[in-house]
Amino acid sequence: MAKSVVSELPPPPTISNTPDYPVYVPGESITITCASSRRDTAGRFQLRKDSNLLTSSTRSDTTFTHRITDLRADVDNTYTCVMLVQVSARWLPSAPSRAIHIRVIERPRPPTISKTPDYPVYVPGESIILTCASPRRDTAGRFQLRKDSNLLTNSTGSHTTFTHRITELTADMDSTYTCIMLVHVSARWLPSLPSPAVHIRVTERPSPPNISKIPDYPVYLPGESVTITCASSRRDTAGRFLLRKDSNLLTSSTGNHTAFTHRITDLMAGVDNTYTCTMLVRASARWLPSPPSPVIHIRVTDPSALQSSQSTCNATFILCKVRHGQHLHLRHVLCTSLLGWLPSPPSPAIHIRVTELPQPPTIAKTPDYPVYVPGESVTITCTSSQRDTAGRFQLRKDSNLLTSSTGSHTTFTHRITDLRADVDNNYTCVMLVHAYARWLSSPPSPGIHIRVTDPPSRPIISKSPDHLVYFPGERITMTCRVGRLGEAGLFLLMKDSMPLTNSTEVQSHFTYHMVEINRSTVGNYACFFLTQINGRWIKSPVGEPLRIIVTGM
């Protein structure tokens, strides 16, 4: 009779969950690991959910993992592992491992976010307060303030509100901001979904307007009149104007214009005031104030104070109107105690010769793009329109002198490096030609336009399924998406900094399927996004890369 063999049951395996939280929220993922309690003992594993078989391994190993993705609300289960060890052609089951508990509850409701003052657009130097608030008065927690999805600051302690003050706004603070609230439940701080976003848009102040007075005298007499003109420094920019007298508001324009005039009549003796203009430009439903214009001075003097007690005063000269063709005459006049002006005989004549102005030069820019992005450079070239004519060049930006050449040449170049955002200017060239001991100025060249716009937002890349490692033969779908709602363009998918593929039509996202992956698939993947602005394709910064790892079976 055969002798029976009795073997001990294998010891129960260990079980663990990563991450190990006391409670979870919907959408999170968890990895359950069953492991042999003896390093030298391998077997098959069974994972049980509430005592029912959930899944099992298909080969003999010392560990087995199972990932649960996208947890659903109201999940409340216990999980155990059983290990089967092969002894004499039979699979012997161990006792179950200790149990782990996975409980899923609803996320806290997202907080609210607000900004004070609540402007649609801001200018550098202003301040703003961001406030995160609990959606329920009786619920407190910790707050995280995020800028473009990156943590900016967070609260300490548990509160129902949290405020953050941003002083001296700058252009790099132009971003979207959201709040996340963390509520303490079952020894874990549970994060809410992000609040609705608020956008802080920072734009440059309008350029200061120009100011002028007609007639432009250094001093005026009582009873005279003067007209003050405020004008936009850019011909294509209109707005409202404020005219200030000694820093106090004197008058303002109504409506939207590129110039505004104010006439002061019947000037009085003793007046001595300064005047400036400020321009208000409409941007995103807000009137943005410019810095003040340069100052003009209006001073009125009393002529009686100049009257001399002597019978005569110092002589002066006046220039008479043109007579005898192109000859001008200078007359010598004397003032008397009666303030009468006595004319002298005419002076010797002077000759005025009129010649044609030089022809305007040509102007060009290299590279000749309809629009540029920050950080690029452009070279502007002024060239004489006649090859045998040399001269000096003046390069003007929005009618103001930017730079000039030294010496006499037929061409002149000026390079603008590291272009800044929001640049929008017109450039012209003027050529000065030496003739008869005088530098004659040409009319300005045609204008060229240099406009700088922000590049598209950085795209986002994702992979599905989202595993840490993959096995040969599996399939992966890569997706590139725009970083800002409303954008659309072309996508370029890179692998290890080399182009892999690209989209062929304008869209807001692009997918690429990799089937039957193998070890050559291993690498870092990232996306570029290109959008067309004024006929030019502008490339975004490269998106954050993700890595694909393929291991052997």
QUIBELBEL-V774674 format. One record per residue. PSI is psi in whole degrees, -180 to 180 (* if undefined). NEAR is the number of other C-alpha atoms within 10 Angstrom. D_CENTER is the distance of its C-alpha to the mean C-alpha in Angstrom with 1 decimal. Layout:
BEGIN
psi = <PSI;PSI>
near = <NEAR;NEAR>
d_center = <D_CENTER;D_CENTER>
END
This chain:
BEGIN
psi = <132;145;128;149;126;122;151;147;147;150;152;144;172;158;141;159;140;123;154;88;151;-21;152;167;156;142;-18;166;157;144;124;130;124;133;142;140;-7;127;-29;8;121;162;-172;152;146;127;123;139;115;44;-2;143;125;-48;169;158;161;0;171;125;172;-12;161;132;149;127;130;115;155;61;142;157;153;11;135;90;159;146;139;159;144;139;132;122;134;119;118;51;13;141;110;127;142;170;155;152;174;159;144;151;127;116;131;128;165;145;154;151;145;145;175;158;142;160;143;124;152;82;150;-21;150;165;154;141;-20;165;157;146;125;133;124;134;142;142;-14;132;-30;8;120;163;-172;152;143;127;123;141;114;46;-4;141;126;-49;169;162;162;139;178;125;169;-15;160;132;148;127;129;116;154;64;142;170;-31;-1;5;100;175;145;139;161;144;138;133;122;137;114;125;49;15;142;109;127;139;171;158;150;165;147;146;145;125;109;124;125;157;148;151;152;146;143;169;155;142;163;142;124;151;84;150;-23;150;162;152;140;-18;165;157;141;124;132;125;131;141;140;-9;128;-28;9;120;164;-167;153;142;124;123;142;115;45;-4;143;124;-48;169;161;162;142;-175;118;167;-9;156;133;148;127;129;118;156;60;143;152;147;-7;134;91;158;148;140;158;143;142;135;121;134;124;117;51;17;143;112;127;140;166;160;155;171;163;142;153;130;116;133;128;157;118;-24;-23;-18;-8;134;148;-12;169;-28;164;179;149;154;175;146;150;120;166;166;134;158;56;-113;31;137;149;140;127;141;126;150;145;148;177;-16;10;28;146;121;123;145;173;157;151;174;154;152;155;133;120;132;128;164;144;152;152;146;144;172;160;142;158;143;124;151;83;149;-22;150;166;157;141;-17;168;156;141;126;131;124;133;137;137;-7;121;-30;8;120;163;-171;150;144;127;124;140;114;46;-3;142;125;-48;170;160;162;141;-180;123;170;-14;160;132;149;127;130;116;156;60;143;158;153;11;134;90;156;138;139;158;144;139;134;121;135;119;126;47;20;144;111;132;132;165;159;153;168;153;149;150;127;113;134;129;157;144;165;160;156;126;166;136;142;163;149;129;154;82;158;-41;159;162;149;141;-14;173;137;137;119;135;125;131;153;151;-8;133;143;-12;152;150;-156;151;145;117;125;145;121;45;7;141;133;-48;171;160;161;2;160;126;169;-11;161;133;147;125;127;113;151;56;157;-171;-23;-12;-20;133;179;131;139;163;145;154;130;132;148;124;119;40;-1;139;119;130;139;167;156;142;165;130;158;153;139;126;128;127;163;162;*>
near = <3;4;5;6;6;6;9;8;14;21;19;21;24;20;24;19;18;11;12;14;15;14;17;27;21;16;12;13;15;18;14;21;18;24;25;26;18;13;9;8;15;19;23;23;28;21;26;18;17;14;14;11;14;13;12;17;16;11;11;16;16;19;20;23;16;16;13;10;13;12;18;17;15;13;13;14;14;14;23;27;30;28;33;23;23;15;12;9;7;9;13;18;19;18;16;20;21;15;18;18;16;18;18;19;17;13;18;21;18;21;24;19;24;18;18;11;12;13;14;14;17;25;19;16;12;13;15;18;14;20;18;24;24;26;18;11;9;7;14;19;23;22;28;21;26;19;19;15;13;11;14;13;12;17;17;11;9;16;16;18;20;21;16;16;12;13;12;12;19;18;15;9;14;17;16;15;24;27;30;28;33;23;23;15;13;11;10;13;15;21;20;19;16;20;20;15;17;18;16;19;19;20;18;15;15;22;19;20;24;20;24;18;18;11;12;14;12;10;11;21;18;17;11;13;15;18;14;21;18;25;25;25;21;18;12;7;15;19;22;23;28;20;26;18;16;14;13;11;13;13;12;17;17;11;9;15;15;18;20;21;16;16;11;10;12;11;18;17;15;12;14;13;14;13;23;25;30;26;31;22;23;16;13;12;10;13;14;21;20;19;15;20;20;14;16;17;16;17;18;19;17;14;11;8;7;8;14;15;9;8;10;13;14;9;11;11;12;11;12;11;9;10;10;8;8;12;14;18;18;17;16;16;16;16;18;17;12;10;14;10;13;11;13;12;10;13;12;10;13;11;10;10;8;7;8;7;13;21;19;22;24;20;24;18;18;11;12;14;14;14;17;24;21;16;11;13;15;18;14;20;18;24;23;24;18;13;9;7;14;19;23;22;28;21;26;18;17;17;17;12;14;13;12;17;16;11;9;15;16;18;20;21;16;16;12;10;12;12;18;17;18;14;14;14;15;16;23;27;30;28;32;22;21;15;10;8;6;9;13;18;19;18;16;20;20;15;18;18;17;18;18;20;17;13;19;23;20;19;23;20;23;18;18;11;12;13;11;9;11;22;15;16;13;13;15;19;14;19;17;23;23;27;20;13;9;7;17;20;21;21;28;20;25;19;18;13;14;11;14;14;13;17;16;11;11;15;15;19;20;22;17;16;12;14;12;12;16;18;15;9;16;17;16;15;23;25;32;26;32;23;20;14;14;9;10;13;15;20;20;21;15;18;21;15;17;14;15;17;16;19;11;8;6>
d_center = <89.7;86.1;84.5;81.2;78.2;76.2;72.6;70.4;67.3;64.0;62.2;59.3;55.9;52.9;49.9;46.4;43.1;39.5;37.6;40.5;39.4;41.9;40.1;37.3;35.0;34.6;32.6;33.2;35.3;38.3;40.4;44.2;46.2;50.0;51.6;55.3;56.7;58.5;56.6;59.5;59.9;58.0;58.3;56.7;54.7;54.6;51.8;53.1;51.3;53.6;56.5;55.7;54.9;51.1;50.9;52.7;52.3;54.0;55.1;56.6;54.1;53.7;50.4;48.8;45.3;44.2;40.6;40.0;36.6;35.0;37.4;38.6;39.2;42.8;43.6;46.3;48.3;50.2;50.2;52.9;53.7;57.1;58.0;60.7;62.6;65.0;68.5;71.5;69.9;68.8;65.3;65.9;63.3;62.2;62.0;58.6;55.9;54.8;52.6;48.9;47.4;44.2;43.2;40.2;39.2;36.5;33.1;32.5;30.8;27.1;26.3;24.6;21.5;20.9;18.9;20.8;20.3;19.0;16.9;14.8;12.4;12.5;12.6;12.5;15.8;16.4;17.6;17.5;19.9;19.3;22.6;23.8;27.3;30.0;30.9;34.5;36.0;38.5;36.1;34.5;32.3;29.6;25.9;22.9;19.4;16.7;13.0;11.8;15.6;16.0;18.4;17.2;20.6;23.9;26.9;30.4;33.4;33.8;32.7;32.0;28.9;26.2;23.9;21.1;20.1;16.8;17.8;16.1;12.5;10.0;6.4;6.2;7.8;5.4;7.4;10.8;13.9;17.5;20.9;23.7;27.3;30.0;33.6;36.6;39.0;42.0;40.8;37.3;33.9;32.8;29.1;28.2;25.8;22.3;22.1;20.3;16.6;15.1;11.6;10.3;8.0;7.7;8.6;10.9;14.6;16.8;18.9;22.3;25.0;28.2;31.6;35.1;38.7;41.6;44.1;42.4;45.3;45.2;47.7;49.0;52.4;53.3;53.2;50.7;47.4;43.9;40.9;37.4;34.5;30.8;28.7;25.0;23.9;22.3;24.9;22.7;21.3;23.6;23.8;26.3;27.9;29.5;32.3;33.3;36.7;36.9;33.6;35.1;34.1;36.6;35.5;32.5;32.0;32.0;30.0;27.2;28.2;27.3;30.2;32.5;36.0;38.2;41.9;43.9;47.6;50.8;49.3;51.4;52.7;51.0;47.5;45.0;41.3;37.8;35.3;31.5;29.1;25.8;23.8;22.1;19.6;19.1;15.6;15.5;19.0;18.6;20.1;17.9;20.3;20.1;21.8;25.5;27.1;29.7;33.0;36.1;39.6;42.4;45.8;49.2;52.4;56.1;58.2;61.3;60.1;60.3;64.0;66.4;69.8;71.3;72.8;70.2;66.6;64.7;64.4;61.3;60.4;59.1;58.1;60.1;58.9;59.5;63.2;65.3;62.5;59.9;61.5;60.3;62.6;62.1;64.3;65.3;65.5;67.0;66.5;69.5;70.1;69.9;66.4;67.8;66.3;69.0;68.0;69.3;70.5;67.6;66.3;66.6;64.2;60.9;59.7;56.3;55.4;52.6;51.1;48.5;44.9;43.4;41.7;37.9;36.2;34.0;30.3;28.4;25.1;25.0;23.3;23.5;20.4;19.5;15.8;14.1;11.1;9.8;12.9;15.5;18.5;20.7;24.3;25.8;29.7;32.1;35.5;38.9;40.0;43.5;44.1;46.9;45.1;43.1;41.4;38.6;35.1;32.5;28.8;27.3;23.6;23.6;27.4;27.0;28.5;26.0;28.7;32.2;34.6;37.7;41.0;42.0;40.4;39.9;36.3;33.4;30.0;26.9;24.0;20.4;18.8;15.3;13.5;10.5;7.4;9.0;12.4;15.0;18.5;22.1;24.4;28.2;31.1;34.3;37.4;40.2;43.6;46.6;49.6;52.7;51.2;48.1;44.5;44.0;40.4;39.6;37.6;33.9;32.9;31.0;27.3;24.6;21.0;18.0;14.7;11.4;8.9;6.1;8.6;9.8;9.4;12.0;15.4;18.0;21.6;24.7;28.5;31.4;33.8;31.7;34.4;34.4;36.9;38.5;42.0;43.0;43.4;40.8;38.0;34.2;31.6;28.1;25.3;21.8;19.4;16.0;13.4;12.5;15.3;16.1;14.9;17.9;18.8;20.9;21.1;22.6;24.4;25.1;28.0;28.2;25.6;27.9;27.3;29.3;28.7;26.3;26.1;27.7;26.2;23.0;22.4;20.2;22.2;24.7;27.7;30.0;33.4;35.2;38.9;41.6;39.4;41.0;40.4;38.6;35.8;34.9;31.5;27.8;25.8;22.1;20.2;18.0;16.5;16.8;16.0;17.6;16.0;18.7;21.1;19.1;18.2;14.8;14.9;12.5;12.8;16.2;16.6;18.6;22.2;25.3;28.8;32.0;35.3;38.6;41.9;45.5;47.7>
END
